[in-house]
Amino acid sequence: MVISVLTDNMPGTRTEAEHGLSYLIEFEGKKLLFDTGQSNLFLKNAEIMSVDTTNIDMIILSHGHFDHGDGLPYLSGGKLLCHPECFVKRYRKVDHTYIGLINTQDELEEKFELITSSAPFYISEKIVFLGEIPRLTDFESKHTSFIFEDGSPDFVMDDSAVAMILDRGLFIITGCGHAGIVNTLEHARIVTETKKLYGIMGGFHLKAADRQTEETIRYLKESGITYVYPSHCTDEPALSLFYKSFPSIPVKTGDIFNF
């Protein structure tokens, strides 16, 4: 499995960065574009990296936030997979700035073969879009800084992830992890009927050295997971704890990981 980081918050030596996430995943003969960042930067970086973004088998949108899906206008054609609630109007609670997608569902349906699923969706025998992730732990997804158009709280229920079933266990890619990393991994285990965790990479949406971060690290340690790569929306206080707990390296735009 090869994961190319086309967009992330941290720049690489030759590649630029933005607040956003976009990975190209190559696994079992499939080429998947997981999120697109918030601009066409993912395509510019792909060219610099000599990463081929043509002949994509599936575009996967992790959730309906601008920093994950506003690169979609720079693509056309092919299959686009996401949760059906990705297209709601959503805002930051603090200043009411719009943070949803620039495109409507109708606009994207004109450009792509749109597939929406709140249930797990198998892209292939060993690749599954996890659909809506149950919020079961008592320390994750209990607060939100987002609201809907009517002012009600938005817990980003469309947040999902993709699981790859490797010989050594599950490797999970998250966009932001709004559902909670532990919730996400437990759901992946149930959906795939695979207990062994091999790796996790992506946005963890952990902001502080608090109980949620500590419980997440404890869970990952107890699971015996091999690779832990927090990035994007994981803030420095949380990242510091992860770097002390796991032999991780900072994820940068332009990185290419081989697993």
N, C-alpha and C positions, 0 to 999 in steps of 0.2 A: 504494500500500500504506500502510495506517495501523496503527500499533502503539500501543496504549494500555497504559501501565504501571499495572496495578491494585494490585500489591504488589511492593515491593522493600525493601531494607534501609534506604534513605535516605528520610525523609519529605519530602513536598512542602509547599507553602505551606498547603494546606487538607486534605491527606490524611495519614493516619497510616501508619506503617511497621511491619514486623516482619521477622525473619530469614526470608526466603522470597521466592518469585518467582511472579508471575502476570501474563501478558500477554494482551490481546485483540488478535488479528491479523485484519485485514480486507483481503482480497486476492482479486482476480479473482471477485468475487461471493460469496466464502466468508467465513464468520465462524468463527474458530477460537479456542478458549480454551486457551492454552498454560500448563499448570500452574495451581494454585489456592492457592499459599501454604500456611500451616499452620492457618488459621482461616477465619472468614467475613469477614475484613477486606477481601478482594478485592471482595466484593459491596458492602460499605459504601462503599469508595472509588469503585467504579463509579457508585454513586448520586450521590455528591458531584461526580463528574466529568461527570455526565450521559451516561455511556456505557451503551448498551443491551446487557445480557448475556442477553437472551432470544433465542430462535431461533438458538441456536448450532448450526453444522453438525457440529462435531467438538470434543470435549475431548481434548487431547493431554497425556499424562503423560510428562514427560521421563525420569523414573526414580523408583524407589520409596523416596524419602526423605520424611519427615514434612513438611518445609518446602516441599515441592512438591506434595504430594498430600493433606494432611489438611484441605484445604478442600472435598474431594469430598463429605463428608457433608451439606454445605449445598446440594447440587445433586441433581437427580433427573431421570432420563430422558435420552434422546439417546444419541449414540455416544461411547464412550470408547476411545481408542487408546493402547496402550502395549506395551512389551516384555514377554514372558511371565514374566520373572524379577523383575518389579517387586514381587511379593508375598512375597518371602523375608523371614525374620526376620533383622534386622541390627542391629549395635550399634557404639558407639564403643569402640575398643580400650582407651583410657585409663581409662575408668570403667564400662564395660559398660552404659551407658545405651542404651535402645532408641531407634533413629532410623528404624525402618521405618514403613510406613503404618499408620494406626489401623484401617483397614478391611481385611478379608480379601478374597481374590478372590471367594469365594462371595457375600459381602455386596454387593460392587460389581456382580456379575452380576445380582443381584436388582433393582438400581436403574438400570443402564445396559445398552445394547447393547455389550457388551465385545468389542473386537477386539484380539487380541494378535498381534504379529509381530516376529520377530527379523530378518526380511528387510526391505529397503526396501518401504514401502507408499505407493502413490500415492493421495493424497486427491483430487487432480484432476490434470489434465495438467501444471500448473505448480507443484504443491505436493506435496512428498514427505516422509514420515516416514522417517528414515534407517535405522531399525532398529539392530541391533548394529553398533558401530563398531570395526573392526579396530585393534588397538594396534600400530602399526608403527614409530613413531619410537623412537630410543634415549634420548630425554630426557623422555618423557611416560608417565604411568601406571606408574611403576616402584615406587612406594611407596604404601601406603594406611594410613589411621588407622582403618579400619573392619574389623570381623570378623563372621562368621556366628555362629549359635547354638552351633555346635560349636567355636568358637574359631579356625577357619581364616580366612585373610585374605579380605576382601571388596573386590574391585577395581571394584565397581559396574558389572558388565558389561552391565547393563540401561540404562546411560546412553545417551541418544540425543539427537537434535535434529531440527529441521524445516528444510527448504530450500525457498525460493521462487525460481522461475526468472523473473527480470525481464528486460526487454529489455537492460538494462545489465549483466547478470550475475547471479550467485547471491547471495541474501541469506539468511544462516543465523541461526536463533534457537536458542540453547543454554539448557539449564536450569542445569546446573552445569559442564559440560565435563569431567567426570571422565575421559572417554576421551582428553582432550587436544585442544586447539583445532586444532592442525595435523592430527592424525589425523582429526578431525571434518571439516575443510574438504577434505582430500584424498579422504576417502570420499564427500563430497557431490559433488565434481568427477567422480569415477568413476561414481557412481550416475546422475547427471543428464546425463553426457557434456557438461558445460559447464565450460570451463576458467576463464572470467572470473569473478573474485570482486568483488561490488559492496559487500557489507556483512556485518557480523556483530555480534550483540547478545545479551547475556545473561550468565549466570555463566561465568567462565573458570576458576575453581578454581585460581587462581595466588595464592600466599601471600607470595612474597618476591622480591627483586631478584636472582634466581638464574639458572642456566643455562636452565631451562625457560622462564622469562619472557623472557629475552633472545633465545632461539631462536624463540620464538613471535612476538615483535616483528619479528625479522629476516625471518621467513617472510612476515608480513603486509606489510611494506614492499616486499619483492621481488615480491609478488603484484600490487601496484598497487591494492590495495583502497581504496575511497573512504570507507566509514564503518566505524568501529571503536568499539563502545560496550560496554566491560566493566562488569559490575554484580554485584549480589548477593554471591557468594562470592569475589570478587576483593579481596584485602586491600590496604591502603594502600601498602606498599612496591612492590607490582606496579603498582597504579594510577598511582603517581607516574611510573613509566617509560612507561606508556601515554600519559599526558597530555603528556609531553615529546616523544613520538614521533608522535602523531596529534592532529588538531584535534578531539578528543572533548570532550564535556561530561559531568559526572557525571549518571548516570541516577537519577532520583528518582521515587518513587511519585507518580502524578498527571500525569506527563509524557505527552504525546501526540506521536508522531513521524509525520511524513508523508514518504514516500519516493517 
